[in-house]
C-alpha cells in the first residue's frame, strides 16, 4: 500500500447528487489530506496524519509543494480517431462562409471521411493514442472515442479496431462507440433507412462478434438522420444489446426527445434545445452532455447549461475533440470558458467532468476519490481549488495518476 500526501486540499467529489444544480458549499474539501492506494484502487482518503497512524506500514510518497488533488477527468464525447485536418474548413468559416458553402466546396464531415478511409490501421492507432496521451497528461484519464469517419464496412471496422489497438499505447481508458450513423455516406446508393438497416444487420453483428464496441451513437439532424429513422435504429440497436448515446439538438430540435424516448444514456450537444426539450431531459434518467468546444469552433452560442441544471438535469461537459468543429481538444479550458458564459459553479463544472460524466458512460468505479474506486487522480500546483478554473485552463496538473501509477510528472 502507498500513502500519498499531504495535499493542500483534496476534492474527492463524493456525495454530490447526479442531477440538478450544485453549490460550492456542497463540495467536500479535505485540508492537509492524503490518499491510500493499493493495487490501483483507493483504500481511503482523509487527513494525512490520521492516515499515517491508521496505516503505519504504508510506503509514503510525500507531496512537498502546494497541490490540490481531485479525480481524473472523464471526457465522455470525443472523435479522436481520425486522419487529416479540416483547416481549410476553419479558414472558410472564420472568413464568413456558411456550413453549406463549406460542404459544397468539398469540406465538412465527408472531408474527414475521405481522409480517414485512406489512412492505414497503424496511422489511425498512432493518431488516436497520441491524442489520448495528450489528454491523459492534461488530467483526462477516461476517454470515450467514436468511429463515424469510415461510413462503410472497411472504414468503420478499421476505426474501431484502431481504437481497440490504441488502448495498448496509452494508459488512459478508452471507451469505444460506433457512430456509423454519423451521416448517410455520399457513396451509398439508397435511402437513409436503407443505410441504417445496413448498419444494423451487416455492420453491428461484426462489431458485436469482435467485441469492438458496446455502444452506438446517431446524429439526429436535418443534414444527417431524421427523428423517425433514428427511433427505429435506436430501438433495434437496443434489442441487439447496444447502449446508446445521441447527437441531439445541435442545430434543430427533436433529437433530445428521441434520446429520452429511446432510453439513451446521454443526449449530446443540445445547443438548440428549447424549454420542452430541457424539461424532458430533466425528468428522465439521462445525462445532458454539452460540448463548448463545438460552440467555440463554430462560432455559435453554447448549450443552455444553466437552464438544464436549474431544471434538474444531469449535466456533463465533454470536449467533442474532432477535426472539424472542435479541433482544440482542451477539456478544462473549454469547461472554464463555459462556466463564465453560463454561470456554472466550480462544483457543477467539476462534477460535469467526473461523476456525472462517468454516469454517461455507465462507469461506477471512476470519477470520485472514494474507497473502492480506481485511483485515477490529478494534482494541480495550487493551495486553492478555485485557481483551477480561475486560470481558464492554463493551469495544468503537475501529476496524473492512472490506476495509482504516475503517468506524468512536471515537478515533485
N, C-alpha and C positions, 0 to 999 in steps of 0.2 A: 504493500500500500504506500501511497505517496500523499503527503500533506503539502499543499501549495498555498503560500501566503506570506505575510499578511497583505491583503489588498486594502487600499484606502476605503473602497466601497465594493460590495458585491450586490448586484441586482439579479436575484435568482429568477425573477419574473414568474413566480409561483403565486397561486391563489388569486389569479386575475380571471374574471369571467370571460368566456369566449365570445360573448355578444355585448354590443352596446358601448356607450361612451365610458371613458376611463379618466380619472383624475390622477395627477402625480402623487397625491396623498395616498393612493391605493398601492403604490409601489412599496414592496419590502426592500429596505436598504440595510445591509449588514455592514457596519463600520468595523474596520480592522479585522476583516473576515478572512476565512480560509476555506478550502475545499479539500476533502479527502477523496481520492480516486483509487480504484483497483480494477485491473483487467479491463480498462477502458470505460468503466462506469463510475458514476458518482456514488460514494458511500454516505457522505454527509457534507453539509455546509453549515457554517456558523462562525462564532467568534474564534479567531485564530488561536489565542492562548488556551481557550477552553478545549479546542480540538487537540492541541498538543498534549494536554493532560488526559483526554479521553482515549487518544490513540498514541501512546508513548513509543510504540515500536515502528511508527511510520518513518519512512525516509522523508526528509523535509526539503522542499525547494523554496528557498527564500526569495521573496519579491522585495527588492531593495529600492525601488523608485515608486513614486505615487502612481497608482494604477486602479482603474475601475474594471471589474470583471462582470461579464454578462454572458448569456448563451450565444453560441454561434448563430448567425442569421440564416434564415431559410428563404431562398428565392423560389417561389412556387410557380413561376411562369417565365420561361426563357425559350429562346430559339437558337442556342449557341452552336448547334451543329449545322454548319453551312460553309460554303466556299465563296470567295469573291467579296466585293463590296458593292454598295449602291451609292457611291459618292457622286455619280452623275445625277442620280435622282435628287440627292440633297441639294446639290448646286442649283438644279432647276427649281426646286421647291422654294429655296430662300430667294430666288430671283422672281418669284411670283407665279410660277406655273402651277396649274391645278393637278389634282390626282389623276384626272382623265388625260390631261396633257402629257403627263409623265408616262402613263400607261400606253398611250398612242405612240410615244417615242421609243417604246420597247422597254420601259422601266417597270417598276412595281414588283410584285411577288414573282411574276413569271421570269424576270431577270435573274432572281436568285435561284429559281428552279433550274433554269438553263445552266447556270454556273455550277450548281451543286450536283446536278446529274453528271456533269463532265468530270467531277472530282473522283479520284480513286479512293478506295477504302482507307488506305493509310493516311492520305491527306485529311480526310474528314475526322479520323481518330485523333490526329495530332492537333488539328484546329480546335476540336471540342475540348480536348484535355488542356490545351494552353489557356483557353478562356476559363475553364473550370478552375485551373490553378491560380489564375489572376484573382478570380472571385474568392477562392479559398484564402489567399494571402490578405485579402481585404475583409476577412471575417465571415464570409458566407460558406458554411460548412455542408449545407444540403442544397442541391440544385435540381429543379425539375428541368428536363430537356425534351423539346418536342421535335418530331420529324415534321414533314409538311413542305419540304423543298424538293421532294422526289416526285410525288404525284403519279408514279407508275410503279409497277411491281419491283423492278430492279432498283429504282431510285429510293423508294421508301424502305425496302429491306436493307439497302446499303447504309442508309442513315441510321436506322435502328441498330443494326449490327455495329456500326461505328460508335454509337453511344455506349453500347454494351462493352466494346473493346476499350473505349476511352476511360471507363471506370477503373481499368487496370493501370492507368497512367496518372491518376490523381487520387489523393486521399479523400477528396470531397465525395459525399454520397450523391450519386446521380439517379434521378427518378425519371424513367423514360415514359413518354406519352406519344401515342400515334395520332398525328394531325394530318393524316392523308386527306381528310375533309377540310383542307385549307381553302381550296378553290377548285372548281372544275377545270382540269388542265386543258389548255388550248388544243392539244393534240388528241383529246378524247372525242371520238365521234359518237355523240349520244347526249341525252338529257342529263340534268343534274341528278335526277332519280336513278338513272341507269348507272351513273358513275358511283353513287353511294351504294347501290346494290353490288357493284364490283368490289368496292372496299369491304363490304360486309361478308360477301360469300367467297371471294378469291384471296384478298389480302389478309384480313384479320385471322382466318384459320391458320395461316402460316405463322403469323406473329405469335399466335397463341401456342402453336406447337413448338416453336423455338424459344418461347418464354422471353420475347423481346420487349413486351410491354403489357401492362395490365390496365392501362388507361387509354381512353380515346378523347379527342377534342374535335370540335367542329366550329367553323366560323359562320355565324348566322348574320348575314348582311345582304343588302341588295346586290352587291358585287360578288357575293360568294354563294351561300345556300339559303333557301327560303325557310321560313319557320315550319311550314308543312313538311317539307322533305327532311328537315332536321329532327322533327319529332319522331318520325318513323326510324331514322337512323339511330337515334339515341335509345329508343325502345329496343330495337333489335340488338344493338351492341350490349345493352344491359342483360338481355336474355342469354347472350353468349358468355357473360361473366365479367365484362369490362366495366370498370368505374368510368365516370365521365366528368369532364370539365367543358366549359363552353366559352368561346369568344362571343361576348354578348354586348349589345347596345353600344358599339363603338361609334357608329355614325347615325344609326337609327334605332328605334325601339323595337321590342318584340323578342329579342334573344333572351333577356333575363327571365321573362315569363316561361319560355320553353325550358330553360335550365331548371327553374323551380319545379315545373310540372314533371320533368324527367328524373328528378331526384339527383341532379348533378351535385358533385362535391363543391364546385365553385362556379361562379359566373364572373368572367374576367373582362376587363376594360371598363364598361359602364359609363363612358363619357356622356352618352345621350340619354341615360336613364331618367325617366320622369318620376313624379310623385307616386304613381301607381306601381311602377317597377320597384321603386325603393321600398314601398310597403310590402310587396310580395317577398322581396329579399329579406327584409327584417323579420317577417313572420315565419320564414322557412329555416330548416336546418341546412344552411348553405353558406359558404364563405363568399363575400363580395371582394374580389381581388382588383385593386386599382393599380394602374400602370403609368405613373407620372413620366417615365422615360419616353413613352409614346407621345404624350402630350407635348413634351419639350421638343421632340424630334419633328413632330408635325406642325408645331406652332399653333396648337389648339388648346381649348380650355381643359382643365383637369376634370376627372370624375368627381362626383359630388360626395367626397369622403365624409365631410362634416355632417351632411344630411343623412347619409347612410348610418353613421354612428348614432346620431340623435334619434333616429327611428328605431334603433335597437339591433341593427345588423352586425354581423361578424365581419370585420374589415381586415384584409391582409394587403400588404404593399409588395409588389414584385417589380422586377426591372424590365421585363419584356425584351431583354437583350436580343436584338436581331439586326440583320444587315440593312434594313430599310428604315423603319420609323424610329427605332431605338438603338442606335449603334454604340452609345456610350457605355452602357452596362455597369454603371456605378450605382449600386442599390442604395447605399447610405446617402450619397449626395442627393439622389432623386427624392428619397423619403424626407430629407431635411428641407428641401425646397417645397415639397408638397405640404409639409407641416406648417410652413409660414403662410402659404396661399390659402389653405383650408382650415387653419387654426386648429391643429391637432396637438394634443398634449404629448409630452415625451412618453408617457405611459402608453398612449394609443399607438404611437409610432413604433415603439419597441415591441409591443405585443403583436403588431401587424407584421413584423418580420421574424417572429419567433413562435409563440404558442398558437396564434391564430393562423399563421402560415402553415404550421405543422398540421393543423386540422384540415386544411385544404388538400393536403397530400396524404391524409389518413395515417399520419405518423403519431404515435403516442409515447415515444421514448426520446424525443428531442424537443428543443425549444424552451426548456426550463433547466435550472440548476437545482435538481432535487434528487434525493436518494432513488437509485434505480434507473435514472436517466443516463443516456450516453454522455460521456464527458466531452462534448463539443462546446468549446468555450473560446472567448476572446477577451483580451485585456487592452484597455486604452490608456495612454500616457497622461492621466489627469487624476486629480483627487475628487472631482465633482462630475457626476454623470451628465449634468446639464451641458457640459462643454461639448459633448459628442455631437449634438445637433446644432449647438451654437456655432461651431466652425463649419457647418454646412457641408460636411463630407470630407473636408480637408484633413481632419484628424483621423488617422488610420490606426488599427490595432498594432501594438508592439509585439504581442504574442497571440498566436492562434493555436488552440489545441484541437485535434481531431481524435476522438476516442482516447483522450488522455495523452496523446503524443503531440509534442510541439511540432508544428508544420511550418511556422515562420518565426523569426526572431529578429527584431530590429535592435533591441538593447536588453540588458538584464533587468 
